[in-house]
Amino acid sequence: MSNHYITAEENLPGDERTETTLQITDAETKRIFEARVRIAREPDDLTDPHPLTVVTGPHENVSKELHIELIDEIDSAGINEDFLRRLANDQETTSNIVNTRSDDLKVVLRYLVESGQYNSTAEALREISFQYLAENQPALLDAYENVRTEFEADPLRRALSENES
């Protein structure tokens, strides 16, 4: 990936150095994507600055130079895979228990279990949640599948986890 980016002036936030989501183009590959970024006039104002050409004018033939720091890239469906990857990595060392603290939900789930539709409240909650996500957030599940596959396909990670067992 190039270290030089392009955006239109109309995409810029009013305040520089404010964290914002911005549509940018990689100057080398011409790939257009969205990312969470910080923008500044001076490179010293950013931790990891890259040149940002801001185009303006009716034919986008006028430009000014700023600097940009990429925080996280966001895919076309609005899924921040870097953030999802960090959450998946963090989950390896934390509890996998989800607590809803809801009397109503517990009663409904127990009904489903005790009427023989599910073997446990955990199974019912998992199946219902994933069904809901598949219908309403398919891009999130696709992105997570890619992230999870990366973790499972990593031979070093796999070797380390096998040695811990």
C-alpha positions in Angstrom: 0.0 0.0 0.0 1.2 3.5 -0.8 2.1 6.0 1.8 0.3 8.8 -0.1 -3.4 9.4 0.0 -5.9 11.6 -1.8 -9.3 12.9 -0.8 -11.8 15.6 -1.9 -12.0 18.8 0.1 -15.8 18.2 0.7 -14.9 15.1 2.7 -12.8 16.9 5.2 -14.1 17.6 8.7 -14.2 21.2 9.9 -11.6 20.7 12.6 -8.2 19.3 11.9 -6.6 16.8 14.2 -10.1 15.6 15.0 -10.6 11.8 14.6 -13.0 11.2 11.8 -14.1 8.7 9.1 -12.9 9.8 5.7 -13.1 8.4 2.2 -9.6 8.3 0.7 -7.8 7.0 -2.3 -4.4 5.3 -2.3 -2.4 7.4 -4.7 -0.4 4.4 -6.0 -3.1 1.7 -6.4 -6.1 4.0 -6.8 -8.0 1.9 -4.3 -10.8 3.9 -2.7 -11.7 3.1 0.9 -12.9 4.6 4.2 -10.8 4.8 7.3 -10.8 6.4 10.7 -8.1 9.0 10.5 -6.6 12.1 12.0 -5.6 15.1 9.7 -3.1 17.9 10.4 -1.3 20.6 8.5 2.1 19.7 10.1 3.4 16.1 10.1 4.8 16.6 13.7 1.2 16.9 14.9 0.6 13.2 14.1 2.1 10.0 15.4 2.4 8.3 12.0 1.9 10.9 9.3 1.5 10.3 5.6 1.0 12.9 2.8 -2.6 13.7 1.9 -3.5 15.6 -1.2 -6.8 17.4 -0.9 -8.3 18.1 -4.3 -10.9 20.8 -4.9 -12.4 22.8 -7.7 -14.9 22.0 -10.4 -12.5 19.6 -12.1 -10.6 18.6 -8.9 -7.6 20.2 -10.5 -6.7 22.4 -7.5 -5.0 20.8 -4.5 -3.4 21.4 -1.2 -1.2 19.2 0.9 -2.0 18.0 4.4 -1.0 15.0 6.5 -3.0 12.0 7.5 -2.7 9.3 10.1 -4.6 6.2 9.5 -6.2 4.7 12.6 -8.4 1.9 11.3 -9.6 1.0 7.8 -13.3 0.4 7.3 -14.6 -1.9 4.6 -17.4 -1.1 2.1 -20.1 -2.5 4.4 -18.9 -0.2 7.3 -17.1 -3.0 9.2 -13.9 -2.0 10.9 -11.9 -5.3 10.5 -8.9 -4.0 12.5 -11.2 -3.3 15.5 -12.9 -6.7 15.0 -9.5 -8.4 14.8 -8.4 -6.6 18.1 -11.6 -7.8 19.8 -11.0 -11.4 18.6 -7.5 -11.3 19.8 -8.6 -9.9 23.2 -11.2 -12.6 23.5 -8.6 -15.3 23.5 -7.6 -14.2 27.1 -11.0 -13.3 28.5 -14.2 -15.0 29.6 -16.7 -16.1 26.9 -19.7 -15.7 29.2 -22.4 -13.3 28.1 -24.6 -12.0 30.8 -27.9 -10.3 29.8 -29.2 -9.8 33.4 -32.8 -10.0 32.1 -35.6 -11.8 33.9 -37.8 -11.6 30.8 -35.2 -13.1 28.5 -34.3 -15.9 31.0 -38.0 -16.8 31.3 -38.4 -17.0 27.5 -35.2 -19.0 27.1 -36.2 -21.4 29.8 -39.5 -21.9 28.1 -37.8 -22.8 24.9 -35.5 -25.3 26.7 -38.2 -26.8 28.9 -40.6 -27.2 26.0 -37.9 -29.2 24.3 -37.0 -26.8 21.5 -33.4 -26.4 22.7 -31.1 -28.4 25.0 -29.9 -25.4 27.1 -30.5 -21.7 27.4 -26.9 -21.1 26.1 -27.7 -23.1 23.0 -31.0 -21.2 22.5 -29.3 -17.9 22.9 -26.4 -18.8 20.6 -28.7 -20.1 17.8 -31.2 -17.2 18.1 -28.4 -14.6 18.2 -26.5 -16.0 15.2 -29.8 -16.3 13.2 -30.6 -12.7 14.0 -27.1 -11.6 13.0 -27.2 -13.6 9.8 -30.4 -11.9 8.8 -29.5 -8.3 10.0 -25.7 -8.1 10.0 -24.4 -10.5 7.3 -21.4 -8.2 6.5 -20.3 -8.3 10.2 -20.5 -12.1 10.2 -18.6 -12.3 6.9 -15.9 -10.0 8.3 -15.6 -12.0 11.5 -15.3 -15.2 9.6 -12.3 -13.8 7.7 -10.7 -12.6 10.9 -11.4 -15.9 12.6 -9.9 -17.8 9.7 -6.8 -15.7 9.9 -6.3 -16.7 13.5 -7.0 -20.4 12.8 -4.7 -20.4 9.8 -1.7 -18.8 11.6 0.8 -21.7 12.1 2.7 -19.9 14.8 -0.5 -19.2 16.9 -1.5 -22.8 16.4 1.9 -24.2 17.5 1.9 -21.9 20.6 -1.6 -22.9 21.6 -0.8 -26.6 21.1 2.3 -26.2 23.4 0.1 -24.6 26.1 -2.2 -27.6 26.2 
